[in-house]
Amino acid sequence: MHLLRPELHSRRAFLKRSGQLALAGTALPMALNLAAIGEAAAFNATDNTGANDYKALVCVFLYGGNDFANTVVTYDDASYNLYNQIRQGGPGQTAGGIALAKADLAATLLNPLAPPADALGATTRQFALNPAMSGLSSLFNVGKVAVQLNVGPLTVPLTRDQYNSADHTSYPRPAQLFSHNDQQSTWQSSAPEGSKVGWGGSLGDLALSSNGTSTFTCMSVTGNAVYLSGNTAVQYQVTSSGAIPINAAVTGSAPYGSQAVSSALRSLVQQSRTHALESDYNKITVRSMAAQSVVAQALAGTSTTSGTPLTGFPAGSTLSDQLQMVARLIAGRSTLGARRQVFMVSLSSFDMHDYLIRDHGGMLSQVSGAMAAFYAAIANMGLANKVTAFTASDFGRTLATNGDGSDHGWGNHHFVMGGAVNGQRFYGVAPPVSTSDAKTGNAYNPENQWHVGQGRLLPSTSVDQFGATMAQWFGVAQSEMAQVFPHIGNFAGTFAGGYMGFMNPT
């Protein structure tokens, strides 16, 4: 089993960064984001002609654990009828319980170039998206979106019998399964809550020397998240309105009605100090003010008024606002000095033990509308092949109903979107529709091997495989992959050569 080795990202940069953090003490978290030094080893950010190349990876995290079965909905009659029965739907394929009516799925039916691979060898499987997801279903059907089936955190490949085994040394399970905080962290960093380094941050570590400045390599529009934390790269946080200024110190401001107060504050924070902590705090604060100014300049040329590439984002959606800011930051990449960037946005409230039918469609409408608008904006910039967005979530949920919702699960279906995506296809294995624990003798019946009770999907694709496929496109060499995804070597038998296949690596 591979272990994460931070020194491979650059021992000198890691030690230097550690020293800076020690000196910084209790400095502002935002200011700490500015202390990163771009000395990590990195791939060359050039295209196949040798010219400077830009690529960005955008994580859309759905906090709470998105319900897989009402997002990517099984549609062929045989599978739909089982889904409808398990979710207590109505007669004749109508809605009921937490089941969607089949007739409502026709408008978002997915038309893949080839049928999805089925765990039991069926060639008739069909899927539709939730009726609220017309934006993503349309992009799927024109080849700009792919669906990764049944992906989740795994340390090693597991069967259901191995999952149930008492031998956790040979068959280790991810720690604290079904726990929100732990599985959010495991998705983002390959380790439960308390992890310090995420795989987006590790990508940033490798990308730092490709950028003109390290500050804007890993950028969050959703607050602090381990996903963007590297050993050297540190996330720079903005809001959907832009960088957060130190208002009282901004030139021209007048705190307490006096510009003299603002001038005095700027003078204080820029003075040289003999005390090491005071000196370092002032240096970091000055860098914070300078970075805010750079972000403001980058955004100034990306107006969101009518006629620009950044219009069309749905109003009243926090996710839409976040993705619009990501689009604006990408538009200002030259000012930011960035050729490789990793972003994170999020939407919460997917923990639907209750009110699944009432609330889930509205949440997915936000996801679909915001992502479709983001793709349109990036395409209008001529960067469709250079920006890839993907969804992630704590975990999937049970296929079985608890009465008005579904409970914590494991595997989930996720989307990958962009011009470099080999879209209009399903990747991975379509699990049978089952919640049964039936056995023949001591062995689970074949259709029941694909869940661990109540239809909690046992992942057939690991997060390491899913992420590494995008990392290869981003520019990470196969020899560097275990630095980012510590368990990837355990999946060599299913991973070697082509990764998951949903990205065009050029």
N, C-alpha and C positions, 0 to 999 in steps of 0.2 A: 504494500500500500504506500503510495507516495505521501510524503509529508511536505507541508508548505515550508519553503526555505527562503526567508526574507532576504538573506544576504545575496541571493542570486540577482536581486533587482539592482544592486550596487551597494556593497558593504560601506564604501566611503560616504555615499549619500545618506545611507540609513543612519550611520553614526553621527554625521553632521546634523541631520534633522533631529535626532534624539537630543543632541546638545542644545539645539535651539529651543526645543520644547521645554527642557529643563530650565533654561534661562527665562523663558517667557512666563513661567509661573502661572498665575491666574489671569493672564490676559484674556481679552474678549475672545470668545470662540470664533467670531467672524474674522477678527484680526489674526488669529492663529492660522486661519486658512491661507494667509498671505505669506507665511514664512517658508513655504516649500522651495527647495532649491532644485533646479532642473539638471541633476547630474546622474540620474538613473540611466541604466542601459536601455536602449530602445531600438526598435526596428526603424528602418528608413521610411519616412513619409513621402515616398515618391511613387508615381504610377509606372506602368511598364514602358513608358517612353523616357523615364528619368526625370520628368518634370515634377514640381511640387504637387502633392496630392492632398485633398482634404477628405476626411471621413469622420462621421459622428455616429455614436450609438446612443439610443434614447430608451431608457427603461421606463415603462408605464406600469407602476406597481398598484395593484388593486388590493388595498388593505382590508382584512377581515376574512378572506377566504372566499373566492368567487365560486358560485355554484356552476359546475361544469355542465351538468345535464340540461340546464335551461339556457346555456350559452351556445354551445355547439350541440344541437339537438338531433338525436338519431331520427331518421326520416323514412327509411324503407319500411314497408308495412310490418314485416316480421319483428324488426327491432323496435319500431315505434309502439306496436301493440304491447310489448313487454314493458317498455318505458311507461306507457299510459297506465298499465295495470299496477306497476310498482308505485307510481306516484299518485295513485287513486284518482285517475282521470274519469271522465264521463263516458257513456256508451257511444259506440260508433266513432271513436277517435276524436271525441270532443273534450273540451277543457273540464277540469275538476281537480280537487285537491291541490297539488302543486304541479300538475301536468298542463302543458300548453296544448291547445287544439291543433291537430295536424293541418287543418285548412288554413290556419293563420301563418303557417310556416312556408307556404308556397312562394311568397314574394321574396323570401330570403334564402331560397334553396341554393346550395352550392353546387356548381357544375364543374367538377374537377376534370383535368385532362386524362386522369386514370382513376379508377375506383380506389378507395383507401384500402390499405392492407388490413386484413381482419385476423384477429388472433386465432380464429377457428377455421380460417381458409375461405370464408364466404366472399363472394365476388359481387354481391348485390347491395352492399352497405351504401347508404346515402345519408347525408347530413344537411341540415339547414342551420342558419343562425337564428338567434332570438329575433322575433319580428321587429324589435326596436333597433336592430343593427343593420339597417339597409346600407349605410355607408361602407362598412367593412365587407358586407357580402358582395356589393358591387365591385369593390377593389379586388376581392378574391377572384371574381369571375372574369376580370380583365388581366389577371396574372400579377398583381402587385401585392397580394397577401397570401401567405401560406399558413396552414394550421398544423401545429405540432401536437399530436395526440398523446395523452397520458404521460405527461412529464412531471417529475417531482424529485425531491432530494433523495439520493441514494449514495451509500458508501461503496457498495458492491451490488452487482445484479442479484435479485432475490426472487425466489418462487414463494408461493404462499406457505408451503411446508417449511422452507428455510426461515421465513419470517416468524413462524410459530415455534421454531426450534429454540431450545434452551442454550444452544451453542452460539452465544453472541460474539465469540472470538472469530469463528469461521464465517459467521453470517451477521456482521454488525448492522444494526439499524440506525438511522439518524436519531440523534438524541432528542428526547422530549417531543416525540411525534404528537401531532394534534394540538400542540400548544401554540397560540398565536405568536407571542413574542419570539419564542425559540425558532419556529418555522419561518417567520419573516427573516430572522437573522440567518438561518441556514440557507434559504433561497439566495440571499444576498452575499453570503460569505463562506458557505460550506461548514459553518459551525453555529451552535446555538447562541442564545443571548449572552452577551459579554465578549463576543468576538470583536476584534479591533480592525481587521482588514477585510474589505469586500472585494469581489472579483472585478467590479467596475473600477475601484481604486487601484487594483493591481494592473489593470490595463493602462490606467493613467501613469503608474510608475514606469511602465515600459515606453510610454509615449512622451514623457516629459521633454527629452532632449530634441524631439521633433518639433516642438513648439517654440515660438519666440520668447514666451514667458511661461513659467510653470503655473502661475496663478489661476488661469482660466482653462486648465485641462479637464478637471472634474467639477461640474457645475450642477448644483441642486436648486430647483425651483420649488421644493417641497419640504424644506427644513433638513435637519440632520438625519442621515441614514448611513448605516455601516457600508452599504453597497459602494459608495463613492470614496471610502477611506482607504488610502494606500499606506505603504510603509514610508514613502516619500511624498507622493501626491496627497494633498488634503483638499477636501471639497470646498469650493467657494460658493457661498449661499447667496441667492438673490430671491426677491419676491416676484410675483407676476407683474409688479410695477417697475421692477428694476433693482439695482443695487441699493443697499441701505446706507444712506449717508449719515455721518456724524453731524447732525443739522447745525448745532451751535457753532461748529468750526468751519462751516462752509463760507467761502468768501462771499460777502454781500449780505449774510444773514445778520439778524439783529436780536439776539436773545435778550429778554428783559427790556426790549426797546432800544438796545444800544449796540451799534456796530463795534464799539470799543471793547465790549465783552468778547465778541467773536474774535477780534484781532488778538486780544490777550490770550484767549484759549489756544489759538493757532500758534502763538509764540511759545506758550508753555509746552505744548506737545512736540515742538520742533527743537527745543533747547537741548544742547549736549548735557548729559548727566554723568557724574562720576560713579554713582551707585549702579552696579551691573543690572539689577532688576529694573530700576527706573529708566536706564538708558535703553534697554531692550524693549521695554513697554513703549517708550516714545517712538522708537524706530518702527515697531510694528504698527502703531497707530498712524504714523505718517504713510506707511505703505498701504494701509487700509484706505486712507483718504485718497491716495493716488490711484488705487485700483478702482474705487468708486467713480473717480473722474474718467478713467479709461472706459468703464462700462457705459457711463452716460454718453460719452462720445460715440461709442459703437452703436448704441441704440438710437442716437439722434438721426442717423441716416436710414432708419428703418421705420418710417412713419407707418401707422396703421390706418391711415385715412383711405377713402375710396380711391381705387385705381392702382394701389400697390399690390405686390404679391402676397401681402399678409392679411388681406381681408377674407371674409367668409367664415371666420371662427364663430361657432354658436355663442350667443350671449347668455349670461347667467349660469355659466358652468365653470367651476373652479379648475377642472382639468383642462378645459378649452383655454382658459386664461394662461395656465402654466405652459401649455404647448405653444401658444402664440408667443410667449416670451422666449421659449427655446428657439423658435423659428427666427425671431428677431436677433437673438444672440448669434445664431448661425449666419444670418445675413451680415452681421458685423464682425465676422471672424477675422478679417484682415486687420482691423483695428485692435482686436484682442490678441493678435499674434499667434493664432491657433491653427494647426493643421490636423490635429487629432483631438477630439473631444468626446467625453462621456457625460451624459446628462441623466437626471432622474426627475420624474414628475409622479404624482400619485393621486388617487381618489380613494376615499375611505368609505366605511359603512357597508361593506359586503358581508358582514357577519349576520346572515339572515336565518336565524333559528325560527323567526316568525315573519309573517308578512312578505313571504318570498314573491308571491304573485303580485301583490300590491306594489312592491317597491323595486323589484329586480329589473324590470324592463326600463324604468326611468334611469337607473344607474347605468345600464348597458347602452342606453341611448346617448348618454354623455360620453361614454368611452368611444362609441362608434363615430359620433358626430365630430368629436375633437380630433380623433386620429385621422379621419378622412380629410378634415380641413387642414391638418398639419401636412399630410401627404401632398395636397394640392399646393400649399404654400411652398414646400420644398421643391416640388416639380416646377413651379413657376420661376424659381431661382435657377433652374438648370442643374439641381443637385440631387435629383431623385435617386441616382445610382450611388450617391455618396453618403446618404443618411439612411440608417436602418432603425426602426422602432420596434419594440417587442413588449408584450405584456408579461406580467408575473404576478403572483399572489401568494399569500401565506401557504395555502393548500387548496385542494378541491374540497368537495363536500360529499356527504352520503347521497347515494342514489335513492335510498329509502327516505320517505317522508317522516317527519316527527309530528305531523298534524297540520302545521302551517308553514313549515320551512324545512331546512335540512341541516344536519349537524356536521361537525368538523371531519374532514376526510384527509386525503393524501394526494394522489395523482390528480392532474388537471389538464385541460386542453388550453393551449395558448396560441397567440397570433404573432406573426413576424411580418412586418410591412416595409416595403421600400422597392426602389427600382432595381436593386441588386438581388432581390429575393426571387428564387425560382418558384413563383407563385402558382396559384390555381391548382395546388396539390396539397395532399395530406402527407405528413411525415410521422414515422413511428407506427404504432400498432393500435388499431381500433379495438377496444376491449368489448367483450360480450356484455349484453345488458342483463345483469343478474345481481340479485342480493342473496341468493341461496347459499347455504352452507352444506348442501347435500354431498355425500361421498358414496363411492362404490367401493365397498370394503374399507380400507384405510386411506384410500386416495380420494382427493377432491375430484368431483366431476370436472371435465375440461373447462366448461364455461364458468366455473366458480374459482378457478385458480387466479383470476385477474382482479380480485378484490380481497380485502382482509376483514370483511364483515360489513353488512348493511350497504354494500355497494361502494365502499371506500376504495378507490382505485389503487391497486399496487402498481407503482410506476413501471413502465417498460422502457422509458428513456430517462436518463438522469439529468439533473440540472447541469452537471459538468459537461455532458455531451451537447446539450442545448446551447449553453453559453460558449463552449469552445468552437462551435460551428460559426458563431458570429465573431469570435475572437480571431479566427483564421482570416476571415474577410477583413477585419480591422487591421491586420498586419502582423499578428503574433505568429512566430515560427513554431513549428511542432516541437522543437527542442525546448522552447520556453513555456509550453502549454501547462506543464505540471506546476510551474510557479504560480499560475493563476487559478488552476483547477486541480486541487491536490489529489483528487480521487480518479482523475481521468485515466490513469494507467490501469485501473481495475476494469475498464470497459474496452480494452484494446480489441477484444474479439469482435465487438460490434461496431467499433469506432474507427478502426485503422483505415487509412486511405481516403475515404470520402466524407468523413464526419457525418452529420445527419443529412446533408445534401440540400438543405433549403437555401443556401447562399451561393451565389456566383462569386468565387474568390477573387476575380479580377476587378 
